[in-house]
């Protein structure tokens, strides 16, 4: 059945174009944020080592906390994407599939 799907019709559907644009814009914004946040660690450690050496609790310093925060940011980005995809993108895709003539 998968070979009978009219992909050209789906690709030409303006709703699909809108879905693709919204999803691409959203993904690029998440990626730009994550890359900037990721590179703040080496840049901060290189240019502001005294800030990263500040002790917070015992041997734990700002640099270690910032490095660990990268995991939290990655999980948050995954959560944000999943939530948005389930709420908006999947609904838009289901509507396109439901309303389109998918069989050639």
Residue pairs with C-beta under 8 A, 6 or more apart in sequence:
4 102
4 103
4 104
5 102
5 103
5 104
6 100
6 101
6 102
6 103
6 104
9 100
9 101
9 102
10 16
10 96
10 97
10 100
10 102
13 96
13 100
15 92
15 95
15 96
16 96
18 92
19 89
19 92
19 93
19 96
22 88
22 89
22 92
23 85
23 89
26 81
26 84
27 81
30 77
30 80
30 81
33 77
34 73
34 74
34 77
37 70
37 73
38 70
40 66
41 63
41 66
41 67
41 70
44 51
44 52
44 63
44 66
45 52
45 63
51 62
52 61
52 62
52 63
52 66
53 61
53 62
53 63
54 61
54 62
55 61
56 62
56 65
